[in-house]
Amino acid sequence: MTNSTIALIQRHGSTRKYKSDPVAPGLIDQIVLASQRASTSSNLQVVSVVMVTDPGARAQLSEICGKQEHVARAPVVLVWCADLARLERVCRLRGYAQVTNYVENFLICVLDVGIAAQNGALAAESLGLGICYLGSIRNNTQAVIDLLQLPRLVMPVVGMTVGYPAASPAVRPRLATSAILSRETYAPATHAELHTYDRAMIETGIYQGRQVPVPGKTGEMEHYGWLEHSARRASQPHRTDLREVLKRQGYALE
Ligand SMILES: Cc1cc2nc3c(=O)[nH]c(=O)nc-3n(C[C@H](O)[C@H](O)[C@H](O)COP(=O)(O)O)c2cc1C
């Protein structure tokens, strides 16, 4: 069973090649309006979005994102921010002191950001636009804060390039649903499910036939696949400055 919404969701692929055509401001308004319609914890609406179109600023964001070319090329970069600054004013207006220093305060914001951004992503894709999320803005979060002049309690969480795709992006396979869905109590993915997915990802050609040693078997080689890619990614520390940046922005994570 399917419908046009599910078909749109199933067609998703991240776009990293954009035409130079601009995106009409009205479309960005639609995207942000869609993001606002998402569920939001206690209706607090703790999300703000900074739209970046200035080529110089996009070039700086591209540098921060590890020189990702599509960040400079896409006509629009949206930076999705956790924003407790607005509630700070609300509290002041009503004579309260806001609490912002617990993990829960930031978790509420980050969840709202993710949910809102994904509504925006689907709206963009429904309008024929392509998107790509940019966790890499957190390569240098402080530089993003400075560039966008984000005040205390406004924390950039994720970026998103938006523009018209130069070509239809590939639709990457995902793990089998049975690997992530348990019934009543938790059941881990099976070895077979992980290996089947590894092969499916290798078959997409994304890893370009790279070979890696088989763990524990000297001299034997096998295809670099999703297992190796993910294990490498997950076994390295990343963006270890974030606790400090968060603290400076007013999120102490106690
Ligand atoms: C939170 C988040 C951060 C991401 N950051 C980046 C990024 O910095 N650069 C990039 O090219 N893709 C980024 N992506 C895109 C993922 O790499 C992509 O969604 C994933 O490989 C699956 O591919 P697909 O979206 O084409 O299905 C990010 C995705 C998410 C959800």
PDBQT file of the ligand as one rigid body, heavy atoms in Angstrom, charges set to zero:
ROOT
HETATM    1  C1  LIG A 301      22.168  14.900  10.967  1.00  0.00    +0.000 C 
HETATM    2  C2  LIG A 301      22.778  14.632   9.615  1.00  0.00    +0.000 A 
HETATM    3  C3  LIG A 301      23.982  15.209   9.269  1.00  0.00    +0.000 A 
HETATM    4  C4  LIG A 301      24.530  15.019   7.998  1.00  0.00    +0.000 A 
HETATM    5  N1  LIG A 301      25.663  15.679   7.644  1.00  0.00    +0.000 NA
HETATM    6  C5  LIG A 301      26.123  15.603   6.373  1.00  0.00    +0.000 A 
HETATM    7  C6  LIG A 301      27.228  16.398   5.954  1.00  0.00    +0.000 A 
HETATM    8  O1  LIG A 301      27.803  17.156   6.703  1.00  0.00    +0.000 OA
HETATM    9  N2  LIG A 301      27.606  16.302   4.661  1.00  0.00    +0.000 N 
HETATM   10  C7  LIG A 301      26.983  15.486   3.766  1.00  0.00    +0.000 A 
HETATM   11  O2  LIG A 301      27.378  15.467   2.592  1.00  0.00    +0.000 OA
HETATM   12  N3  LIG A 301      25.931  14.720   4.128  1.00  0.00    +0.000 NA
HETATM   13  C8  LIG A 301      25.477  14.766   5.401  1.00  0.00    +0.000 A 
HETATM   14  N4  LIG A 301      24.365  14.052   5.784  1.00  0.00    +0.000 N 
HETATM   15  C9  LIG A 301      23.695  13.192   4.805  1.00  0.00    +0.000 C 
HETATM   16  C10 LIG A 301      23.948  11.724   5.085  1.00  0.00    +0.000 C 
HETATM   17  O3  LIG A 301      25.254  11.396   4.732  1.00  0.00    +0.000 OA
HETATM   18  C11 LIG A 301      22.923  10.909   4.282  1.00  0.00    +0.000 C 
HETATM   19  O4  LIG A 301      21.625  11.220   4.718  1.00  0.00    +0.000 OA
HETATM   20  C12 LIG A 301      23.165   9.418   4.446  1.00  0.00    +0.000 C 
HETATM   21  O5  LIG A 301      24.408   9.043   3.892  1.00  0.00    +0.000 OA
HETATM   22  C13 LIG A 301      22.072   8.613   3.741  1.00  0.00    +0.000 C 
HETATM   23  O6  LIG A 301      22.014   8.992   2.381  1.00  0.00    +0.000 OA
HETATM   24  P1  LIG A 301      20.686   9.567   1.719  1.00  0.00    +0.000 P 
HETATM   25  O7  LIG A 301      20.243  10.772   2.508  1.00  0.00    +0.000 OA
HETATM   26  O8  LIG A 301      21.080   9.932   0.314  1.00  0.00    +0.000 OA
HETATM   27  O9  LIG A 301      19.679   8.469   1.756  1.00  0.00    +0.000 OA
HETATM   28  C14 LIG A 301      23.854  14.190   7.066  1.00  0.00    +0.000 A 
HETATM   29  C15 LIG A 301      22.637  13.599   7.429  1.00  0.00    +0.000 A 
HETATM   30  C16 LIG A 301      22.104  13.818   8.675  1.00  0.00    +0.000 A 
HETATM   31  C17 LIG A 301      20.762  13.202   9.019  1.00  0.00    +0.000 C 
ENDROOT
TORSDOF 0
